[in-house]
């Protein structure tokens, strides 16, 4: 069996950097939403990222792009469709619910990946990854409850289901979950395709297709890409550069070396970074419940990373 080349950068360190970059997305989006509709933000994010990648891809990777099989191209395009749906739904969710609720719910991606991975990718989950996933999901639940429930006389008091559904935040929560499911399919497809294609070629094709889908959705909604104040375009540029190119591209690179289950679990670190940044820039103060949930989430990521290291050692021995 052909041994995969050792990466220049430790994939686990790359994931940590990607989480930090991706955590800025909700903050930049909130600032941009003052001026720009959500679907326009999604279209700009993906279109600008594709345009930034075009020069290097078309000059240095043209031959690789020309050798893509029809099956590989279909997988890349399908991945792009799910990526566009992910951003459209998640960015829109930030119009209706808090940063914490939105990023927490969209980060349930590991749940969907863990359920689908054994069936679609035949990737068994190690015991430590399963334990890490459990801690992550408990942490997500606690953080999610902290937005709608309060402690009163030693008891957790939550609104009724009917009251919860009537709230505007409920729509935001549903949109965030839709974004999570779309992202799960995006990651699973990436795991199948990414090891066969270089990072630049892969993200160029995927981002490009996602941009086309987002632009179609933008015009279909009656929105325009023009006519906004200069400050709005500055935020759109930052969204494309930092969380998209630096953040998500790092995750795509890591998929060439780490399992889909671990990468999706690591993505749960984004709510932690987003909550810290929301506290600094948006004055959203985290509650005790949010802090407890954050600790559980970080613990789950750490344990999952040990499980991933264990799996890689087993694969090396098998080779």
Buried (B, 14 or more C-beta within 10 A) or exposed (E): EEEEEEEEEEBBEBBBEBBBBBBBBBBBBBBBBEBBBBBBBBBBBBBBBBEBBEEEBEEEBEEBBEEBEEEBBEBBBBBBBBBBBBBBBBBBBBBBBBBBBBBBBBBBBBBBBBEBBEEBBEBEBBEBBBBBBBBBBBBBBBBBBBBBBEEEEEEEEEEEEEEEEEBEBBBBBBBBBBBBBBBBBBBBBBBBBBEEBBBBBBBBBBBBBBBBBBBEBBEEEEBEBEEBEEEBBEBBBBBBBBBBBBBBBBBBBBBBBBBBBBBBBBBBBBBBBBBBBBBEBBEBEBBEBBBBBBBBBBBBBEBBBBBBBBBBEEEEEEE
